[in-house]
Amino acid sequence: MKDMLVRLSELPNISLVEKELAEEKIIFRRPIAPEKSFVCDWVKEHFGQYWYNETEVAFSCHPVHCFIAQKENEILGFACYEVTAKNFFGPTGTKEGWRGKGIGRVLLIKSLMALKEMGYTYAIIGGVGPADFYKNTVQAVEIKNSEISVYQNMIRKNHE
């Protein structure tokens, strides 16, 4: 999988989609320390051990380098940034059944805005799966020869 590069100076406005989702009682926020195990366990259940590990790192930062989407007491999605490498976005995911509503878009933009506020001009989206989502949402472009990335020598389970 390749990495992608996104320019942070002209991120799309998400206020309208965020407002529409708020009408469905879906809110977006940074989780706080007492929620660490709940958020990390949710990520592990829905997306696996690797993303659990990265999400756990997000809680070592202050403010937490993660955003969640929630409806009442249910987590619907998450997005982390600058957990595996400086200036990297990800991992991110939305719970099945909630995809296609704009949740991932809001989580992505909020995370990229946080990177911009940290002083970055560009951000790297690491090990991209759905490249079209990032191209269409934030005009991200593939980084040539980026298959060899920060994840190159990662220890993997035999079946992955």
C-alpha positions in Angstrom: 0.0 0.0 0.0 1.2 3.5 -0.8 1.3 6.6 1.3 -0.5 9.8 0.2 0.3 13.4 0.7 -2.3 16.1 1.5 -1.9 19.8 1.5 -3.4 21.2 4.8 -3.9 24.9 3.7 -7.2 24.4 2.0 -9.1 21.7 3.8 -12.8 21.4 3.1 -15.4 22.9 5.4 -17.2 20.1 7.3 -19.5 22.3 9.4 -22.6 21.4 7.4 -22.1 17.6 7.5 -21.2 17.8 11.2 -24.4 19.8 11.8 -26.5 17.2 9.9 -24.9 14.4 11.9 -25.5 16.3 15.1 -29.2 16.3 14.3 -28.9 12.4 14.4 -27.2 12.9 17.8 -23.8 12.0 16.4 -21.0 14.1 18.0 -17.3 14.3 17.3 -14.7 14.9 20.0 -11.4 13.9 21.5 -11.7 11.1 24.0 -10.3 11.7 27.4 -8.0 9.5 29.6 -10.7 7.7 31.6 -12.1 6.4 28.2 -8.8 4.9 27.0 -9.6 1.3 27.6 -13.1 1.6 26.1 -11.9 3.3 22.9 -8.9 1.0 22.5 -10.9 -2.1 23.1 -13.5 -0.9 20.6 -10.8 -0.3 18.0 -9.4 -3.8 18.6 -12.8 -5.4 18.3 -13.7 -3.7 15.0 -10.3 -3.2 13.4 -7.7 -5.5 15.1 -4.6 -5.5 17.2 -2.3 -3.2 15.1 -4.8 -0.4 15.1 -5.5 -1.0 18.8 -1.7 -0.5 19.5 -1.6 2.7 17.5 -4.8 4.0 19.2 -3.2 3.3 22.6 -0.3 5.6 21.6 -2.7 8.4 20.8 -3.6 8.5 24.5 0.0 9.1 25.5 -0.3 12.6 23.9 -1.9 15.6 25.4 -4.3 16.5 23.9 -5.1 13.0 22.8 -4.2 12.4 19.2 -7.5 10.8 18.4 -11.0 11.8 17.5 -14.1 9.7 17.9 -17.6 9.8 16.6 -20.3 8.7 19.0 -24.0 8.4 19.3 -25.1 8.4 22.9 -22.9 5.8 24.5 -21.9 4.0 21.3 -18.6 4.6 19.4 -19.2 4.8 15.6 -15.8 5.7 14.4 -12.3 6.9 15.2 -9.3 8.6 13.7 -5.8 9.0 15.0 -2.9 11.1 13.9 0.9 11.3 14.6 0.9 8.0 16.5 3.2 5.8 14.3 5.3 8.6 12.8 5.5 12.4 12.9 2.9 14.1 10.7 1.1 10.8 9.7 -2.6 10.5 9.7 -4.2 7.2 10.7 -5.4 4.7 11.5 -9.0 5.5 11.0 -12.2 3.5 10.7 -16.0 3.7 10.9 -18.2 0.9 12.2 -20.0 -1.2 9.7 -23.5 0.0 9.2 -22.5 3.6 9.8 -20.3 4.0 6.7 -21.3 6.4 3.9 -22.9 9.0 6.2 -19.9 11.4 6.3 -18.5 10.2 9.7 -15.1 9.2 8.2 -14.9 12.5 6.4 -15.5 14.5 9.5 -12.9 12.4 11.5 -10.4 12.8 8.7 -10.8 16.6 8.4 -10.7 17.1 12.2 -7.5 15.1 12.4 -5.9 17.0 9.5 -6.9 20.3 11.1 -5.2 19.2 14.3 -2.0 18.5 12.3 -2.3 21.9 10.6 -2.6 23.5 14.1 0.6 21.7 15.1 2.3 23.7 12.3 2.4 21.2 9.5 1.8 22.4 5.9 1.4 18.9 4.5 0.4 15.6 6.1 1.1 12.0 5.1 -1.7 9.4 5.0 0.1 6.2 5.7 -0.5 2.9 4.0 -3.6 3.9 2.3 -6.3 1.3 1.5 -9.2 3.4 -0.1 -7.1 5.9 -2.1 -10.2 7.3 -3.9 -11.7 8.4 -0.6 -8.7 10.5 0.2 -8.3 11.8 -3.4 -12.0 12.9 -3.4 -12.2 14.2 0.1 -8.9 16.2 0.5 -7.3 16.0 -2.9 -4.5 13.7 -1.6 -2.0 12.4 -4.1 0.0 9.2 -4.0 3.6 9.5 -3.1 5.7 7.7 -5.7 7.7 4.7 -4.5 6.1 4.9 -1.1 5.3 1.2 -0.8 8.5 1.1 1.2 7.4 3.1 4.2 7.5 3.3 7.9 5.6 0.0 7.9 8.2 -1.8 5.8 9.7 -4.1 8.4 6.7 -4.3 10.8 6.4 -7.7 12.6 3.2 -9.4 11.3 1.3 -12.4 12.2 1.9 -15.3 9.8 -1.6 -15.1 8.3 -1.6 -11.3 7.6 
